[in-house]
Amino acid sequence: QVQLVESGGGLVQAGGSLRLSCAASGRTSSRLGMGWFRQAPGKEREFVAAISWSGGSTYYADYVKGRFTISRDNAKSTKYLQMNSLKPEDTAVYYCAAGRRSYYESRNPNNDVEYAYWGQGTQVTVSS
């Protein structure tokens, strides 16, 4: 079993930055691909970014590419989402997620069905 706890959300002005963290517990967490998703009020959950279990591959949604960076520190069982040049449309609850199978390189890391474990979410609000 893997438990995920996000932190780092908050209120920031447009153009500002935040870094989200996702602390994972469980022996297998360092062997799982990880993703970040977000959900704005009245909208469906959408993919933001993902990173392979090794950290060797990263994936981004077009609307965050060049502004967000995903990374992981397996020694600390923590992954991060550095968010720069934030826009009001980035306002959402951000969720981290962990994949289903150890050492598995998903072909569809942007699909939420690839993830078995989810955190409780952290609110990010970007003011204009």
CNS distance restraints for C-alpha pairs under 8 A (distance, minus, plus):
assign (resid   1 and name CA) (resid  26 and name CA) 6.02 0.50 0.50
assign (resid   2 and name CA) (resid  24 and name CA) 6.65 0.50 0.50
assign (resid   2 and name CA) (resid  25 and name CA) 5.54 0.50 0.50
assign (resid   2 and name CA) (resid  26 and name CA) 4.82 0.50 0.50
assign (resid   2 and name CA) (resid  27 and name CA) 7.82 0.50 0.50
assign (resid   2 and name CA) (resid  28 and name CA) 7.41 0.50 0.50
assign (resid   2 and name CA) (resid  29 and name CA) 6.37 0.50 0.50
assign (resid   2 and name CA) (resid  98 and name CA) 7.84 0.50 0.50
assign (resid   2 and name CA) (resid 117 and name CA) 6.51 0.50 0.50
assign (resid   3 and name CA) (resid  24 and name CA) 5.63 0.50 0.50
assign (resid   3 and name CA) (resid  25 and name CA) 5.22 0.50 0.50
assign (resid   3 and name CA) (resid  26 and name CA) 6.80 0.50 0.50
assign (resid   3 and name CA) (resid 117 and name CA) 7.01 0.50 0.50
assign (resid   3 and name CA) (resid 118 and name CA) 7.47 0.50 0.50
assign (resid   3 and name CA) (resid 119 and name CA) 7.04 0.50 0.50
assign (resid   4 and name CA) (resid  22 and name CA) 6.26 0.50 0.50
assign (resid   4 and name CA) (resid  23 and name CA) 5.64 0.50 0.50
assign (resid   4 and name CA) (resid  24 and name CA) 4.64 0.50 0.50
assign (resid   4 and name CA) (resid  25 and name CA) 6.62 0.50 0.50
assign (resid   4 and name CA) (resid  96 and name CA) 7.14 0.50 0.50
assign (resid   4 and name CA) (resid  97 and name CA) 7.39 0.50 0.50
assign (resid   4 and name CA) (resid 117 and name CA) 7.39 0.50 0.50
assign (resid   4 and name CA) (resid 118 and name CA) 6.27 0.50 0.50
assign (resid   4 and name CA) (resid 119 and name CA) 4.62 0.50 0.50
assign (resid   4 and name CA) (resid 120 and name CA) 7.64 0.50 0.50
assign (resid   5 and name CA) (resid  22 and name CA) 5.38 0.50 0.50
assign (resid   5 and name CA) (resid  23 and name CA) 5.21 0.50 0.50
assign (resid   5 and name CA) (resid  24 and name CA) 6.61 0.50 0.50
assign (resid   5 and name CA) (resid  96 and name CA) 7.97 0.50 0.50
assign (resid   5 and name CA) (resid 119 and name CA) 5.32 0.50 0.50
assign (resid   5 and name CA) (resid 120 and name CA) 6.68 0.50 0.50
assign (resid   5 and name CA) (resid 121 and name CA) 7.73 0.50 0.50
assign (resid   6 and name CA) (resid  20 and name CA) 6.93 0.50 0.50
assign (resid   6 and name CA) (resid  21 and name CA) 5.52 0.50 0.50
assign (resid   6 and name CA) (resid  22 and name CA) 4.32 0.50 0.50
assign (resid   6 and name CA) (resid  23 and name CA) 6.44 0.50 0.50
assign (resid   6 and name CA) (resid  95 and name CA) 7.18 0.50 0.50
assign (resid   6 and name CA) (resid  96 and name CA) 6.83 0.50 0.50
assign (resid   6 and name CA) (resid 119 and name CA) 6.35 0.50 0.50
assign (resid   6 and name CA) (resid 120 and name CA) 7.06 0.50 0.50
assign (resid   6 and name CA) (resid 121 and name CA) 6.07 0.50 0.50
assign (resid   6 and name CA) (resid 122 and name CA) 6.03 0.50 0.50
assign (resid   7 and name CA) (resid  20 and name CA) 5.74 0.50 0.50
assign (resid   7 and name CA) (resid  21 and name CA) 5.25 0.50 0.50
assign (resid   7 and name CA) (resid  22 and name CA) 6.46 0.50 0.50
assign (resid   7 and name CA) (resid 122 and name CA) 6.14 0.50 0.50
assign (resid   8 and name CA) (resid  18 and name CA) 7.01 0.50 0.50
assign (resid   8 and name CA) (resid  19 and name CA) 5.90 0.50 0.50
assign (resid   8 and name CA) (resid  20 and name CA) 4.50 0.50 0.50
assign (resid   8 and name CA) (resid  21 and name CA) 6.07 0.50 0.50
assign (resid   8 and name CA) (resid 122 and name CA) 7.31 0.50 0.50
assign (resid   9 and name CA) (resid  18 and name CA) 7.08 0.50 0.50
assign (resid   9 and name CA) (resid  19 and name CA) 7.55 0.50 0.50
assign (resid   9 and name CA) (resid  20 and name CA) 6.18 0.50 0.50
assign (resid   9 and name CA) (resid 122 and name CA) 5.35 0.50 0.50
assign (resid   9 and name CA) (resid 123 and name CA) 5.25 0.50 0.50
assign (resid   9 and name CA) (resid 124 and name CA) 4.93 0.50 0.50
assign (resid   9 and name CA) (resid 125 and name CA) 7.93 0.50 0.50
assign (resid  10 and name CA) (resid  18 and name CA) 7.92 0.50 0.50
assign (resid  10 and name CA) (resid 122 and name CA) 7.99 0.50 0.50
assign (resid  10 and name CA) (resid 123 and name CA) 6.14 0.50 0.50
assign (resid  10 and name CA) (resid 124 and name CA) 5.04 0.50 0.50
assign (resid  10 and name CA) (resid 125 and name CA) 6.11 0.50 0.50
assign (resid  11 and name CA) (resid 124 and name CA) 6.17 0.50 0.50
assign (resid  11 and name CA) (resid 125 and name CA) 4.74 0.50 0.50
assign (resid  11 and name CA) (resid 126 and name CA) 5.90 0.50 0.50
assign (resid  11 and name CA) (resid 127 and name CA) 7.33 0.50 0.50
assign (resid  12 and name CA) (resid  16 and name CA) 6.07 0.50 0.50
assign (resid  12 and name CA) (resid  17 and name CA) 7.22 0.50 0.50
assign (resid  12 and name CA) (resid  18 and name CA) 7.69 0.50 0.50
assign (resid  12 and name CA) (resid 124 and name CA) 7.92 0.50 0.50
assign (resid  12 and name CA) (resid 125 and name CA) 6.33 0.50 0.50
assign (resid  12 and name CA) (resid 126 and name CA) 5.02 0.50 0.50
assign (resid  12 and name CA) (resid 127 and name CA) 6.27 0.50 0.50
assign (resid  13 and name CA) (resid  86 and name CA) 7.66 0.50 0.50
assign (resid  13 and name CA) (resid 126 and name CA) 5.35 0.50 0.50
assign (resid  13 and name CA) (resid 127 and name CA) 4.76 0.50 0.50
assign (resid  13 and name CA) (resid 128 and name CA) 6.18 0.50 0.50
assign (resid  14 and name CA) (resid  85 and name CA) 6.95 0.50 0.50
assign (resid  14 and name CA) (resid  86 and name CA) 5.32 0.50 0.50
assign (resid  14 and name CA) (resid  87 and name CA) 5.03 0.50 0.50
assign (resid  14 and name CA) (resid  88 and name CA) 6.24 0.50 0.50
assign (resid  14 and name CA) (resid 126 and name CA) 5.68 0.50 0.50
assign (resid  14 and name CA) (resid 127 and name CA) 5.67 0.50 0.50
assign (resid  14 and name CA) (resid 128 and name CA) 5.33 0.50 0.50
assign (resid  15 and name CA) (resid  84 and name CA) 7.03 0.50 0.50
assign (resid  15 and name CA) (resid  85 and name CA) 4.16 0.50 0.50
assign (resid  15 and name CA) (resid  86 and name CA) 4.86 0.50 0.50
assign (resid  15 and name CA) (resid  87 and name CA) 6.38 0.50 0.50
assign (resid  16 and name CA) (resid  84 and name CA) 6.15 0.50 0.50
assign (resid  16 and name CA) (resid  85 and name CA) 5.49 0.50 0.50
assign (resid  16 and name CA) (resid  86 and name CA) 5.52 0.50 0.50
assign (resid  17 and name CA) (resid  82 and name CA) 7.50 0.50 0.50
assign (resid  17 and name CA) (resid  83 and name CA) 5.39 0.50 0.50
assign (resid  17 and name CA) (resid  84 and name CA) 4.40 0.50 0.50
assign (resid  17 and name CA) (resid  85 and name CA) 6.23 0.50 0.50
assign (resid  17 and name CA) (resid  86 and name CA) 6.18 0.50 0.50
assign (resid  18 and name CA) (resid  82 and name CA) 6.19 0.50 0.50
assign (resid  18 and name CA) (resid  83 and name CA) 5.24 0.50 0.50
assign (resid  18 and name CA) (resid  84 and name CA) 6.74 0.50 0.50
assign (resid  19 and name CA) (resid  80 and name CA) 6.76 0.50 0.50
assign (resid  19 and name CA) (resid  81 and name CA) 5.58 0.50 0.50
assign (resid  19 and name CA) (resid  82 and name CA) 4.39 0.50 0.50
assign (resid  19 and name CA) (resid  83 and name CA) 5.88 0.50 0.50
assign (resid  20 and name CA) (resid  80 and name CA) 5.51 0.50 0.50
assign (resid  20 and name CA) (resid  81 and name CA) 5.00 0.50 0.50
assign (resid  20 and name CA) (resid  82 and name CA) 6.40 0.50 0.50
assign (resid  20 and name CA) (resid  83 and name CA) 7.84 0.50 0.50
assign (resid  21 and name CA) (resid  78 and name CA) 6.71 0.50 0.50
assign (resid  21 and name CA) (resid  79 and name CA) 5.82 0.50 0.50
assign (resid  21 and name CA) (resid  80 and name CA) 4.55 0.50 0.50
assign (resid  21 and name CA) (resid  81 and name CA) 6.51 0.50 0.50
assign (resid  22 and name CA) (resid  78 and name CA) 5.44 0.50 0.50
assign (resid  22 and name CA) (resid  79 and name CA) 5.24 0.50 0.50
assign (resid  22 and name CA) (resid  80 and name CA) 6.23 0.50 0.50
assign (resid  22 and name CA) (resid  96 and name CA) 6.42 0.50 0.50
assign (resid  23 and name CA) (resid  77 and name CA) 6.08 0.50 0.50
assign (resid  23 and name CA) (resid  78 and name CA) 4.50 0.50 0.50
assign (resid  23 and name CA) (resid  79 and name CA) 6.74 0.50 0.50
assign (resid  24 and name CA) (resid  29 and name CA) 6.26 0.50 0.50
assign (resid  24 and name CA) (resid  77 and name CA) 5.40 0.50 0.50
assign (resid  24 and name CA) (resid  78 and name CA) 5.93 0.50 0.50
assign (resid  25 and name CA) (resid  29 and name CA) 6.58 0.50 0.50
assign (resid  25 and name CA) (resid  77 and name CA) 7.04 0.50 0.50
assign (resid  28 and name CA) (resid  32 and name CA) 6.82 0.50 0.50
assign (resid  28 and name CA) (resid 102 and name CA) 6.87 0.50 0.50
assign (resid  29 and name CA) (resid  77 and name CA) 6.83 0.50 0.50
assign (resid  29 and name CA) (resid  98 and name CA) 7.41 0.50 0.50
assign (resid  30 and name CA) (resid  53 and name CA) 6.46 0.50 0.50
assign (resid  30 and name CA) (resid  74 and name CA) 5.28 0.50 0.50
assign (resid  30 and name CA) (resid  77 and name CA) 6.13 0.50 0.50
assign (resid  31 and name CA) (resid  53 and name CA) 5.13 0.50 0.50
assign (resid  31 and name CA) (resid  54 and name CA) 7.31 0.50 0.50
assign (resid  31 and name CA) (resid 102 and name CA) 4.88 0.50 0.50
assign (resid  31 and name CA) (resid 103 and name CA) 5.31 0.50 0.50
assign (resid  32 and name CA) (resid  52 and name CA) 7.20 0.50 0.50
assign (resid  32 and name CA) (resid  53 and name CA) 4.73 0.50 0.50
assign (resid  32 and name CA) (resid  98 and name CA) 6.12 0.50 0.50
assign (resid  32 and name CA) (resid  99 and name CA) 5.30 0.50 0.50
assign (resid  32 and name CA) (resid 100 and name CA) 7.10 0.50 0.50
assign (resid  32 and name CA) (resid 101 and name CA) 6.34 0.50 0.50
assign (resid  32 and name CA) (resid 102 and name CA) 5.00 0.50 0.50
assign (resid  32 and name CA) (resid 103 and name CA) 6.09 0.50 0.50
assign (resid  32 and name CA) (resid 104 and name CA) 6.95 0.50 0.50
assign (resid  33 and name CA) (resid  50 and name CA) 7.39 0.50 0.50
assign (resid  33 and name CA) (resid  51 and name CA) 5.88 0.50 0.50
assign (resid  33 and name CA) (resid  52 and name CA) 4.41 0.50 0.50
assign (resid  33 and name CA) (resid  53 and name CA) 4.23 0.50 0.50
assign (resid  33 and name CA) (resid  54 and name CA) 7.87 0.50 0.50
assign (resid  33 and name CA) (resid  98 and name CA) 5.93 0.50 0.50
assign (resid  33 and name CA) (resid  99 and name CA) 5.05 0.50 0.50
assign (resid  33 and name CA) (resid 102 and name CA) 7.80 0.50 0.50
assign (resid  33 and name CA) (resid 103 and name CA) 7.63 0.50 0.50
assign (resid  33 and name CA) (resid 104 and name CA) 7.03 0.50 0.50
assign (resid  33 and name CA) (resid 105 and name CA) 7.05 0.50 0.50
assign (resid  33 and name CA) (resid 106 and name CA) 7.66 0.50 0.50
assign (resid  34 and name CA) (resid  50 and name CA) 5.62 0.50 0.50
assign (resid  34 and name CA) (resid  51 and name CA) 5.44 0.50 0.50
assign (resid  34 and name CA) (resid  52 and name CA) 6.46 0.50 0.50
assign (resid  34 and name CA) (resid  53 and name CA) 6.94 0.50 0.50
assign (resid  34 and name CA) (resid  79 and name CA) 7.89 0.50 0.50
assign (resid  34 and name CA) (resid  96 and name CA) 7.21 0.50 0.50
assign (resid  34 and name CA) (resid  97 and name CA) 5.60 0.50 0.50
assign (resid  34 and name CA) (resid  98 and name CA) 4.52 0.50 0.50
assign (resid  34 and name CA) (resid  99 and name CA) 5.95 0.50 0.50
assign (resid  34 and name CA) (resid 115 and name CA) 7.88 0.50 0.50
assign (resid  35 and name CA) (resid  47 and name CA) 7.91 0.50 0.50
assign (resid  35 and name CA) (resid  48 and name CA) 7.57 0.50 0.50
assign (resid  35 and name CA) (resid  49 and name CA) 5.68 0.50 0.50
assign (resid  35 and name CA) (resid  50 and name CA) 3.99 0.50 0.50
assign (resid  35 and name CA) (resid  51 and name CA) 6.28 0.50 0.50
assign (resid  35 and name CA) (resid  96 and name CA) 5.68 0.50 0.50
assign (resid  35 and name CA) (resid  97 and name CA) 5.06 0.50 0.50
assign (resid  35 and name CA) (resid  98 and name CA) 6.40 0.50 0.50
assign (resid  35 and name CA) (resid  99 and name CA) 7.92 0.50 0.50
assign (resid  35 and name CA) (resid 109 and name CA) 7.30 0.50 0.50
assign (resid  35 and name CA) (resid 110 and name CA) 7.84 0.50 0.50
assign (resid  35 and name CA) (resid 115 and name CA) 7.94 0.50 0.50
assign (resid  36 and name CA) (resid  47 and name CA) 6.53 0.50 0.50
assign (resid  36 and name CA) (resid  48 and name CA) 5.39 0.50 0.50
assign (resid  36 and name CA) (resid  49 and name CA) 5.23 0.50 0.50
assign (resid  36 and name CA) (resid  50 and name CA) 6.13 0.50 0.50
assign (resid  36 and name CA) (resid  81 and name CA) 7.79 0.50 0.50
assign (resid  36 and name CA) (resid  94 and name CA) 6.86 0.50 0.50
assign (resid  36 and name CA) (resid  95 and name CA) 5.62 0.50 0.50
assign (resid  36 and name CA) (resid  96 and name CA) 4.50 0.50 0.50
assign (resid  36 and name CA) (resid  97 and name CA) 6.15 0.50 0.50
assign (resid  37 and name CA) (resid  45 and name CA) 6.61 0.50 0.50
assign (resid  37 and name CA) (resid  46 and name CA) 5.49 0.50 0.50
assign (resid  37 and name CA) (resid  47 and name CA) 4.49 0.50 0.50
assign (resid  37 and name CA) (resid  48 and name CA) 4.97 0.50 0.50
assign (resid  37 and name CA) (resid  49 and name CA) 7.03 0.50 0.50
assign (resid  37 and name CA) (resid  94 and name CA) 5.77 0.50 0.50
assign (resid  37 and name CA) (resid  95 and name CA) 5.18 0.50 0.50
assign (resid  37 and name CA) (resid  96 and name CA) 6.34 0.50 0.50
assign (resid  37 and name CA) (resid  97 and name CA) 7.66 0.50 0.50
assign (resid  38 and name CA) (resid  45 and name CA) 5.48 0.50 0.50
assign (resid  38 and name CA) (resid  46 and name CA) 5.45 0.50 0.50
assign (resid  38 and name CA) (resid  47 and name CA) 6.55 0.50 0.50
assign (resid  38 and name CA) (resid  48 and name CA) 6.70 0.50 0.50
assign (resid  38 and name CA) (resid  92 and name CA) 5.83 0.50 0.50
assign (resid  38 and name CA) (resid  93 and name CA) 5.41 0.50 0.50
assign (resid  38 and name CA) (resid  94 and name CA) 4.26 0.50 0.50
assign (resid  38 and name CA) (resid  95 and name CA) 5.83 0.50 0.50
assign (resid  39 and name CA) (resid  43 and name CA) 6.30 0.50 0.50
assign (resid  39 and name CA) (resid  44 and name CA) 5.97 0.50 0.50
assign (resid  39 and name CA) (resid  45 and name CA) 4.30 0.50 0.50
assign (resid  39 and name CA) (resid  46 and name CA) 6.25 0.50 0.50
assign (resid  39 and name CA) (resid  92 and name CA) 5.17 0.50 0.50
assign (resid  39 and name CA) (resid  93 and name CA) 5.30 0.50 0.50
assign (resid  39 and name CA) (resid  94 and name CA) 6.59 0.50 0.50
assign (resid  40 and name CA) (resid  44 and name CA) 7.25 0.50 0.50
assign (resid  40 and name CA) (resid  45 and name CA) 7.33 0.50 0.50
assign (resid  40 and name CA) (resid  91 and name CA) 6.46 0.50 0.50
assign (resid  40 and name CA) (resid  92 and name CA) 4.18 0.50 0.50
assign (resid  40 and name CA) (resid  93 and name CA) 6.32 0.50 0.50
assign (resid  41 and name CA) (resid  92 and name CA) 7.07 0.50 0.50
assign (resid  47 and name CA) (resid  61 and name CA) 6.46 0.50 0.50
assign (resid  47 and name CA) (resid 110 and name CA) 5.45 0.50 0.50
assign (resid  47 and name CA) (resid 111 and name CA) 7.20 0.50 0.50
assign (resid  47 and name CA) (resid 112 and name CA) 7.53 0.50 0.50
assign (resid  48 and name CA) (resid  60 and name CA) 5.93 0.50 0.50
assign (resid  48 and name CA) (resid  61 and name CA) 5.26 0.50 0.50
assign (resid  48 and name CA) (resid  64 and name CA) 6.92 0.50 0.50
assign (resid  48 and name CA) (resid 110 and name CA) 7.69 0.50 0.50
assign (resid  49 and name CA) (resid  58 and name CA) 7.31 0.50 0.50
assign (resid  49 and name CA) (resid  59 and name CA) 5.38 0.50 0.50
assign (resid  49 and name CA) (resid  60 and name CA) 4.36 0.50 0.50
assign (resid  49 and name CA) (resid  61 and name CA) 6.19 0.50 0.50
assign (resid  49 and name CA) (resid  69 and name CA) 7.96 0.50 0.50
assign (resid  49 and name CA) (resid  70 and name CA) 6.58 0.50 0.50
assign (resid  49 and name CA) (resid 110 and name CA) 7.32 0.50 0.50
assign (resid  50 and name CA) (resid  58 and name CA) 5.64 0.50 0.50
assign (resid  50 and name CA) (resid  59 and name CA) 5.08 0.50 0.50
assign (resid  50 and name CA) (resid  60 and name CA) 6.63 0.50 0.50
assign (resid  50 and name CA) (resid  70 and name CA) 6.89 0.50 0.50
assign (resid  50 and name CA) (resid 109 and name CA) 6.20 0.50 0.50
assign (resid  50 and name CA) (resid 110 and name CA) 7.12 0.50 0.50
assign (resid  51 and name CA) (resid  55 and name CA) 5.73 0.50 0.50
assign (resid  51 and name CA) (resid  56 and name CA) 7.50 0.50 0.50
assign (resid  51 and name CA) (resid  57 and name CA) 5.70 0.50 0.50
assign (resid  51 and name CA) (resid  58 and name CA) 4.43 0.50 0.50
assign (resid  51 and name CA) (resid  59 and name CA) 6.39 0.50 0.50
assign (resid  51 and name CA) (resid  70 and name CA) 6.76 0.50 0.50
assign (resid  51 and name CA) (resid  71 and name CA) 6.98 0.50 0.50
assign (resid  51 and name CA) (resid  72 and name CA) 7.81 0.50 0.50
assign (resid  52 and name CA) (resid  56 and name CA) 6.26 0.50 0.50
assign (resid  52 and name CA) (resid  57 and name CA) 5.29 0.50 0.50
assign (resid  52 and name CA) (resid  58 and name CA) 6.48 0.50 0.50
assign (resid  52 and name CA) (resid 105 and name CA) 6.25 0.50 0.50
assign (resid  52 and name CA) (resid 106 and name CA) 7.88 0.50 0.50
assign (resid  53 and name CA) (resid 102 and name CA) 7.81 0.50 0.50
assign (resid  53 and name CA) (resid 103 and name CA) 6.20 0.50 0.50
assign (resid  53 and name CA) (resid 104 and name CA) 7.37 0.50 0.50
assign (resid  53 and name CA) (resid 105 and name CA) 7.44 0.50 0.50
assign (resid  54 and name CA) (resid 103 and name CA) 7.95 0.50 0.50
assign (resid  55 and name CA) (resid  71 and name CA) 6.97 0.50 0.50
assign (resid  55 and name CA) (resid  72 and name CA) 6.53 0.50 0.50
assign (resid  58 and name CA) (resid  70 and name CA) 7.15 0.50 0.50
assign (resid  59 and name CA) (resid 109 and name CA) 7.46 0.50 0.50
assign (resid  59 and name CA) (resid 110 and name CA) 7.86 0.50 0.50
assign (resid  60 and name CA) (resid  64 and name CA) 6.60 0.50 0.50
assign (resid  60 and name CA) (resid  65 and name CA) 5.64 0.50 0.50
assign (resid  61 and name CA) (resid  65 and name CA) 6.12 0.50 0.50
assign (resid  61 and name CA) (resid 110 and name CA) 7.95 0.50 0.50
assign (resid  64 and name CA) (resid  68 and name CA) 5.61 0.50 0.50
assign (resid  67 and name CA) (resid  83 and name CA) 6.16 0.50 0.50
assign (resid  67 and name CA) (resid  84 and name CA) 5.15 0.50 0.50
assign (resid  67 and name CA) (resid  85 and name CA) 6.08 0.50 0.50
assign (resid  67 and name CA) (resid  86 and name CA) 7.71 0.50 0.50
assign (resid  68 and name CA) (resid  81 and name CA) 6.66 0.50 0.50
assign (resid  68 and name CA) (resid  82 and name CA) 5.45 0.50 0.50
assign (resid  68 and name CA) (resid  83 and name CA) 4.48 0.50 0.50
assign (resid  68 and name CA) (resid  84 and name CA) 6.01 0.50 0.50
assign (resid  69 and name CA) (resid  80 and name CA) 7.96 0.50 0.50
assign (resid  69 and name CA) (resid  81 and name CA) 5.64 0.50 0.50
assign (resid  69 and name CA) (resid  82 and name CA) 5.03 0.50 0.50
assign (resid  69 and name CA) (resid  83 and name CA) 6.62 0.50 0.50
assign (resid  70 and name CA) (resid  79 and name CA) 7.38 0.50 0.50
assign (resid  70 and name CA) (resid  80 and name CA) 5.64 0.50 0.50
assign (resid  70 and name CA) (resid  81 and name CA) 4.60 0.50 0.50
assign (resid  70 and name CA) (resid  82 and name CA) 6.38 0.50 0.50
assign (resid  71 and name CA) (resid  79 and name CA) 5.65 0.50 0.50
assign (resid  71 and name CA) (resid  80 and name CA) 5.23 0.50 0.50
assign (resid  71 and name CA) (resid  81 and name CA) 6.61 0.50 0.50
assign (resid  72 and name CA) (resid  77 and name CA) 7.68 0.50 0.50
assign (resid  72 and name CA) (resid  78 and name CA) 5.85 0.50 0.50
assign (resid  72 and name CA) (resid  79 and name CA) 3.93 0.50 0.50
assign (resid  72 and name CA) (resid  80 and name CA) 5.94 0.50 0.50
assign (resid  73 and name CA) (resid  77 and name CA) 6.00 0.50 0.50
assign (resid  73 and name CA) (resid  78 and name CA) 5.41 0.50 0.50
assign (resid  73 and name CA) (resid  79 and name CA) 5.99 0.50 0.50
assign (resid  74 and name CA) (resid  78 and name CA) 6.30 0.50 0.50
assign (resid  74 and name CA) (resid  79 and name CA) 7.79 0.50 0.50
assign (resid  86 and name CA) (resid  90 and name CA) 6.49 0.50 0.50
assign (resid  86 and name CA) (resid 126 and name CA) 6.76 0.50 0.50
assign (resid  87 and name CA) (resid  91 and name CA) 7.58 0.50 0.50
assign (resid  87 and name CA) (resid 126 and name CA) 6.13 0.50 0.50
assign (resid  87 and name CA) (resid 127 and name CA) 7.80 0.50 0.50
assign (resid  87 and name CA) (resid 128 and name CA) 7.56 0.50 0.50
assign (resid  88 and name CA) (resid 125 and name CA) 7.31 0.50 0.50
assign (resid  88 and name CA) (resid 126 and name CA) 4.66 0.50 0.50
assign (resid  88 and name CA) (resid 127 and name CA) 5.68 0.50 0.50
assign (resid  88 and name CA) (resid 128 and name CA) 5.95 0.50 0.50
assign (resid  89 and name CA) (resid 126 and name CA) 7.55 0.50 0.50
assign (resid  90 and name CA) (resid 124 and name CA) 7.56 0.50 0.50
assign (resid  90 and name CA) (resid 125 and name CA) 7.45 0.50 0.50
assign (resid  90 and name CA) (resid 126 and name CA) 6.70 0.50 0.50
assign (resid  91 and name CA) (resid 123 and name CA) 7.79 0.50 0.50
assign (resid  91 and name CA) (resid 124 and name CA) 5.38 0.50 0.50
assign (resid  91 and name CA) (resid 125 and name CA) 4.57 0.50 0.50
assign (resid  91 and name CA) (resid 126 and name CA) 5.45 0.50 0.50
assign (resid  92 and name CA) (resid 123 and name CA) 6.06 0.50 0.50
assign (resid  92 and name CA) (resid 124 and name CA) 5.52 0.50 0.50
assign (resid  92 and name CA) (resid 125 and name CA) 6.61 0.50 0.50
assign (resid  93 and name CA) (resid 121 and name CA) 5.79 0.50 0.50
assign (resid  93 and name CA) (resid 122 and name CA) 5.36 0.50 0.50
assign (resid  93 and name CA) (resid 123 and name CA) 4.35 0.50 0.50
assign (resid  93 and name CA) (resid 124 and name CA) 5.99 0.50 0.50
assign (resid  94 and name CA) (resid 121 and name CA) 5.23 0.50 0.50
assign (resid  94 and name CA) (resid 122 and name CA) 5.27 0.50 0.50
assign (resid  94 and name CA) (resid 123 and name CA) 6.21 0.50 0.50
assign (resid  94 and name CA) (resid 124 and name CA) 6.98 0.50 0.50
assign (resid  95 and name CA) (resid 118 and name CA) 6.81 0.50 0.50
assign (resid  95 and name CA) (resid 119 and name CA) 5.78 0.50 0.50
assign (resid  95 and name CA) (resid 120 and name CA) 6.67 0.50 0.50
assign (resid  95 and name CA) (resid 121 and name CA) 4.42 0.50 0.50
assign (resid  95 and name CA) (resid 122 and name CA) 6.66 0.50 0.50
assign (resid  96 and name CA) (resid 118 and name CA) 5.92 0.50 0.50
assign (resid  96 and name CA) (resid 119 and name CA) 5.55 0.50 0.50
assign (resid  96 and name CA) (resid 121 and name CA) 7.13 0.50 0.50
assign (resid  97 and name CA) (resid 115 and name CA) 5.99 0.50 0.50
assign (resid  97 and name CA) (resid 116 and name CA) 7.28 0.50 0.50
assign (resid  97 and name CA) (resid 117 and name CA) 5.43 0.50 0.50
assign (resid  97 and name CA) (resid 118 and name CA) 4.46 0.50 0.50
assign (resid  97 and name CA) (resid 119 and name CA) 6.41 0.50 0.50
assign (resid  98 and name CA) (resid 115 and name CA) 5.32 0.50 0.50
assign (resid  98 and name CA) (resid 116 and name CA) 6.12 0.50 0.50
assign (resid  98 and name CA) (resid 117 and name CA) 5.07 0.50 0.50
assign (resid  98 and name CA) (resid 118 and name CA) 6.59 0.50 0.50
assign (resid  99 and name CA) (resid 114 and name CA) 5.88 0.50 0.50
assign (resid  99 and name CA) (resid 115 and name CA) 4.10 0.50 0.50
assign (resid  99 and name CA) (resid 116 and name CA) 5.53 0.50 0.50
assign (resid  99 and name CA) (resid 117 and name CA) 6.83 0.50 0.50
assign (resid 100 and name CA) (resid 114 and name CA) 6.54 0.50 0.50
assign (resid 100 and name CA) (resid 115 and name CA) 5.55 0.50 0.50
assign (resid 100 and name CA) (resid 116 and name CA) 5.07 0.50 0.50
assign (resid 100 and name CA) (resid 117 and name CA) 7.67 0.50 0.50
assign (resid 106 and name CA) (resid 114 and name CA) 7.30 0.50 0.50
assign (resid 108 and name CA) (resid 114 and name CA) 7.22 0.50 0.50
assign (resid 109 and name CA) (resid 114 and name CA) 6.57 0.50 0.50
assign (resid 111 and name CA) (resid 115 and name CA) 7.98 0.50 0.50
